[in-house]
Amino acid sequence: MNITYQLTQDEYLQAVNLHHKRGKRVFLFAIYVILATLIVIVGTDFSNTREILTNMIAAFFSISFYMLFVRMLSAYQSKNVYQKSSTLPNEVTLHISGKGIKLDKKSKNASIPWSTFSKWKNDEKFYLLYTNPRQFNVIPLRAISEVQKKELDAYLKKYIPQT
């Protein structure tokens, strides 16, 4: 089976968001909210209504800033990685078989056996095939037919555990 595609910068950003969707971000955000709540509780004189409101507003804005900062930083880093990459913007042809995935990126050929991949995940737009917890290959669903999708699913279920 052969799949040929070219990732856009926007698609790469969406793939990175899928990568982060089920990651440690929710856990880190929960820790941040708990710490902000503890600081407000410990540092508030509950007999002073103005101080209660001030501390609650400060906690709300610090949590909002944290969420916005993480989102913006992720988008900036993704854009930067895409622009500096010598392979991401190029057209890619994947040759998928029982042996693994052979990549044809312009003049570079690389074969990746199925044992190299540690996990995979997908959504309605992409498949992400992980070689380690922070490195993944993106396959956009727009580039494959339904028959190829079923074949790819069969290979993934056979050779890579899904998380």
Short mmCIF file of the C-alpha atoms (twelve columns), coordinates in Angstrom:
data_MODEL
# 
_entry.id   MODEL 
# 
loop_
_atom_site.group_PDB 
_atom_site.id 
_atom_site.type_symbol 
_atom_site.label_atom_id 
_atom_site.label_alt_id 
_atom_site.label_comp_id 
_atom_site.label_asym_id 
_atom_site.label_seq_id 
_atom_site.Cartn_x 
_atom_site.Cartn_y 
_atom_site.Cartn_z 
_atom_site.pdbx_PDB_model_num 
ATOM 1   C CA . MET A 1   0.000   0.000  0.000  1 
ATOM 2   C CA . ASN A 2   1.327   3.444  -0.948 1 
ATOM 3   C CA . ILE A 3   0.212   6.745  0.595  1 
ATOM 4   C CA . THR A 4   1.416   10.080 -0.784 1 
ATOM 5   C CA . TYR A 5   0.752   13.384 0.946  1 
ATOM 6   C CA . GLN A 6   2.183   16.760 1.883  1 
ATOM 7   C CA . LEU A 7   1.488   18.198 5.341  1 
ATOM 8   C CA . THR A 8   0.586   21.847 5.661  1 
ATOM 9   C CA . GLN A 9   1.638   23.936 8.636  1 
ATOM 10  C CA . ASP A 10  -1.963  24.059 9.872  1 
ATOM 11  C CA . GLU A 11  -2.297  20.278 9.632  1 
ATOM 12  C CA . TYR A 12  0.923   19.845 11.588 1 
ATOM 13  C CA . LEU A 13  -0.425  22.140 14.313 1 
ATOM 14  C CA . GLN A 14  -3.645  20.098 14.449 1 
ATOM 15  C CA . ALA A 15  -1.602  16.897 14.728 1 
ATOM 16  C CA . VAL A 16  0.434   18.376 17.592 1 
ATOM 17  C CA . ASN A 17  -2.834  19.326 19.328 1 
ATOM 18  C CA . LEU A 18  -3.997  15.718 18.931 1 
ATOM 19  C CA . HIS A 19  -0.696  14.600 20.432 1 
ATOM 20  C CA . HIS A 20  -1.266  16.843 23.464 1 
ATOM 21  C CA . LYS A 21  -4.946  16.001 23.786 1 
ATOM 22  C CA . ARG A 22  -4.425  12.943 25.938 1 
ATOM 23  C CA . GLY A 23  -1.074  13.875 27.385 1 
ATOM 24  C CA . LYS A 24  0.162   15.230 30.682 1 
ATOM 25  C CA . ARG A 25  -1.278  18.699 30.110 1 
ATOM 26  C CA . VAL A 26  -4.536  17.946 31.886 1 
ATOM 27  C CA . PHE A 27  -2.595  16.603 34.856 1 
ATOM 28  C CA . LEU A 28  -0.312  19.659 34.957 1 
ATOM 29  C CA . PHE A 29  -3.284  21.983 34.647 1 
ATOM 30  C CA . ALA A 30  -5.012  20.223 37.584 1 
ATOM 31  C CA . ILE A 31  -1.876  20.638 39.712 1 
ATOM 32  C CA . TYR A 32  -1.714  24.331 38.779 1 
ATOM 33  C CA . VAL A 33  -5.382  24.863 39.727 1 
ATOM 34  C CA . ILE A 34  -4.894  23.064 43.041 1 
ATOM 35  C CA . LEU A 35  -1.824  25.161 43.863 1 
ATOM 36  C CA . ALA A 36  -3.631  28.397 42.969 1 
ATOM 37  C CA . THR A 37  -6.581  27.374 45.126 1 
ATOM 38  C CA . LEU A 38  -4.328  26.516 48.076 1 
ATOM 39  C CA . ILE A 39  -2.515  29.854 47.787 1 
ATOM 40  C CA . VAL A 40  -5.850  31.697 47.768 1 
ATOM 41  C CA . ILE A 41  -7.135  29.742 50.770 1 
ATOM 42  C CA . VAL A 42  -3.943  30.111 52.802 1 
ATOM 43  C CA . GLY A 43  -3.327  33.745 51.890 1 
ATOM 44  C CA . THR A 44  -6.849  35.058 52.399 1 
ATOM 45  C CA . ASP A 45  -8.232  36.762 55.473 1 
ATOM 46  C CA . PHE A 46  -11.816 35.509 55.315 1 
ATOM 47  C CA . SER A 47  -13.098 38.346 57.474 1 
ATOM 48  C CA . ASN A 48  -12.243 40.828 54.692 1 
ATOM 49  C CA . THR A 49  -14.643 40.512 51.728 1 
ATOM 50  C CA . ARG A 50  -12.543 42.728 49.497 1 
ATOM 51  C CA . GLU A 51  -9.481  40.518 50.010 1 
ATOM 52  C CA . ILE A 52  -11.511 37.393 49.230 1 
ATOM 53  C CA . LEU A 53  -12.710 38.866 45.938 1 
ATOM 54  C CA . THR A 54  -9.266  40.207 45.053 1 
ATOM 55  C CA . ASN A 55  -7.602  36.844 45.648 1 
ATOM 56  C CA . MET A 56  -10.298 34.950 43.727 1 
ATOM 57  C CA . ILE A 57  -9.951  37.305 40.750 1 
ATOM 58  C CA . ALA A 58  -6.157  37.020 40.886 1 
ATOM 59  C CA . ALA A 59  -6.403  33.207 40.927 1 
ATOM 60  C CA . PHE A 60  -8.861  33.245 38.001 1 
ATOM 61  C CA . PHE A 61  -6.622  35.456 35.885 1 
ATOM 62  C CA . SER A 62  -3.463  33.526 36.723 1 
ATOM 63  C CA . ILE A 63  -5.136  30.247 35.684 1 
ATOM 64  C CA . SER A 64  -6.468  31.875 32.505 1 
ATOM 65  C CA . PHE A 65  -3.038  33.286 31.721 1 
ATOM 66  C CA . TYR A 66  -1.465  29.865 32.236 1 
ATOM 67  C CA . MET A 67  -3.953  28.243 29.833 1 
ATOM 68  C CA . LEU A 68  -3.423  30.932 27.205 1 
ATOM 69  C CA . PHE A 69  0.362   30.865 27.595 1 
ATOM 70  C CA . VAL A 70  0.561   27.085 27.177 1 
ATOM 71  C CA . ARG A 71  -1.682  27.217 24.102 1 
ATOM 72  C CA . MET A 72  0.295   30.039 22.489 1 
ATOM 73  C CA . LEU A 73  3.640   28.430 23.314 1 
ATOM 74  C CA . SER A 74  2.540   25.144 21.773 1 
ATOM 75  C CA . ALA A 75  1.365   26.871 18.586 1 
ATOM 76  C CA . TYR A 76  4.589   28.890 18.356 1 
ATOM 77  C CA . GLN A 77  6.796   25.831 18.858 1 
ATOM 78  C CA . SER A 78  4.840   23.811 16.293 1 
ATOM 79  C CA . LYS A 79  5.105   26.581 13.728 1 
ATOM 80  C CA . ASN A 80  8.813   26.954 14.425 1 
ATOM 81  C CA . VAL A 81  9.469   23.211 14.112 1 
ATOM 82  C CA . TYR A 82  7.532   23.036 10.835 1 
ATOM 83  C CA . GLN A 83  9.341   26.027 9.317  1 
ATOM 84  C CA . LYS A 84  12.811  24.811 10.317 1 
ATOM 85  C CA . SER A 85  12.209  21.204 9.284  1 
ATOM 86  C CA . SER A 86  13.808  20.014 6.083  1 
ATOM 87  C CA . THR A 87  11.306  17.147 5.721  1 
ATOM 88  C CA . LEU A 88  7.902   18.180 7.134  1 
ATOM 89  C CA . PRO A 89  6.851   20.576 4.329  1 
ATOM 90  C CA . ASN A 90  7.895   18.132 1.568  1 
ATOM 91  C CA . GLU A 91  5.754   15.563 -0.177 1 
ATOM 92  C CA . VAL A 92  6.068   12.127 1.432  1 
ATOM 93  C CA . THR A 93  5.294   8.691  0.058  1 
ATOM 94  C CA . LEU A 94  4.810   5.879  2.545  1 
ATOM 95  C CA . HIS A 95  5.114   2.277  1.422  1 
ATOM 96  C CA . ILE A 96  3.288   0.287  4.105  1 
ATOM 97  C CA . SER A 97  3.665   -3.490 4.306  1 
ATOM 98  C CA . GLY A 98  3.960   -6.294 6.831  1 
ATOM 99  C CA . LYS A 99  7.646   -5.434 7.268  1 
ATOM 100 C CA . GLY A 100 6.982   -1.858 8.330  1 
ATOM 101 C CA . ILE A 101 6.873   1.564  6.730  1 
ATOM 102 C CA . LYS A 102 9.305   2.725  4.081  1 
ATOM 103 C CA . LEU A 103 9.525   6.508  3.754  1 
ATOM 104 C CA . ASP A 104 10.419  8.245  0.520  1 
ATOM 105 C CA . LYS A 105 11.146  11.885 1.317  1 
ATOM 106 C CA . LYS A 106 12.541  13.476 -1.842 1 
ATOM 107 C CA . SER A 107 15.939  11.762 -2.059 1 
ATOM 108 C CA . LYS A 108 16.038  10.161 1.384  1 
ATOM 109 C CA . ASN A 109 14.814  6.591  1.854  1 
ATOM 110 C CA . ALA A 110 14.278  5.194  5.322  1 
ATOM 111 C CA . SER A 111 12.676  1.957  6.374  1 
ATOM 112 C CA . ILE A 112 11.027  1.759  9.780  1 
ATOM 113 C CA . PRO A 113 10.124  -1.725 11.056 1 
ATOM 114 C CA . TRP A 114 6.892   -2.114 13.027 1 
ATOM 115 C CA . SER A 115 8.901   -2.920 16.172 1 
ATOM 116 C CA . THR A 116 10.196  0.692  16.187 1 
ATOM 117 C CA . PHE A 117 6.715   2.081  16.841 1 
ATOM 118 C CA . SER A 118 5.598   2.134  20.469 1 
ATOM 119 C CA . LYS A 119 1.961   3.225  20.100 1 
ATOM 120 C CA . TRP A 120 -0.500  4.972  17.823 1 
ATOM 121 C CA . LYS A 121 -3.601  7.096  18.071 1 
ATOM 122 C CA . ASN A 122 -6.029  8.626  15.647 1 
ATOM 123 C CA . ASP A 123 -8.973  10.971 15.283 1 
ATOM 124 C CA . GLU A 124 -11.154 12.050 12.371 1 
ATOM 125 C CA . LYS A 125 -8.212  13.774 10.612 1 
ATOM 126 C CA . PHE A 126 -4.938  12.006 11.447 1 
ATOM 127 C CA . TYR A 127 -3.084  8.909  12.518 1 
ATOM 128 C CA . LEU A 128 -0.120  9.505  14.811 1 
ATOM 129 C CA . LEU A 129 2.472   6.711  14.896 1 
ATOM 130 C CA . TYR A 130 4.866   7.095  17.836 1 
ATOM 131 C CA . THR A 131 8.515   6.054  17.816 1 
ATOM 132 C CA . ASN A 132 8.976   7.466  21.336 1 
ATOM 133 C CA . PRO A 133 6.726   9.456  23.700 1 
ATOM 134 C CA . ARG A 134 7.559   12.802 22.065 1 
ATOM 135 C CA . GLN A 135 8.230   11.841 18.450 1 
ATOM 136 C CA . PHE A 136 5.564   10.772 16.001 1 
ATOM 137 C CA . ASN A 137 4.834   10.415 12.305 1 
ATOM 138 C CA . VAL A 138 1.646   11.976 10.974 1 
ATOM 139 C CA . ILE A 139 -0.587  10.352 8.358  1 
ATOM 140 C CA . PRO A 140 -3.506  12.573 7.316  1 
ATOM 141 C CA . LEU A 141 -6.740  10.705 6.587  1 
ATOM 142 C CA . ARG A 142 -7.412  12.945 3.577  1 
ATOM 143 C CA . ALA A 143 -4.584  11.123 1.782  1 
ATOM 144 C CA . ILE A 144 -6.004  7.617  2.088  1 
ATOM 145 C CA . SER A 145 -9.073  5.845  0.767  1 
ATOM 146 C CA . GLU A 146 -11.466 3.768  2.859  1 
ATOM 147 C CA . VAL A 147 -9.845  0.539  1.622  1 
ATOM 148 C CA . GLN A 148 -6.394  1.847  2.573  1 
ATOM 149 C CA . LYS A 149 -7.733  2.987  5.946  1 
ATOM 150 C CA . LYS A 150 -9.013  -0.510 6.700  1 
ATOM 151 C CA . GLU A 151 -5.700  -2.010 5.613  1 
ATOM 152 C CA . LEU A 152 -3.745  0.491  7.747  1 
ATOM 153 C CA . ASP A 153 -5.995  -0.228 10.733 1 
ATOM 154 C CA . ALA A 154 -5.318  -3.946 10.310 1 
ATOM 155 C CA . TYR A 155 -1.540  -3.385 10.257 1 
ATOM 156 C CA . LEU A 156 -1.668  -1.071 13.266 1 
ATOM 157 C CA . LYS A 157 -3.812  -3.425 15.334 1 
ATOM 158 C CA . LYS A 158 -1.598  -6.362 14.422 1 
ATOM 159 C CA . TYR A 159 1.803   -4.761 15.034 1 
ATOM 160 C CA . ILE A 160 1.402   -1.798 17.419 1 
ATOM 161 C CA . PRO A 161 -0.473  -1.670 20.740 1 
ATOM 162 C CA . GLN A 162 -2.974  1.213  20.886 1 
ATOM 163 C CA . THR A 163 -3.236  3.434  23.954 1 
# 
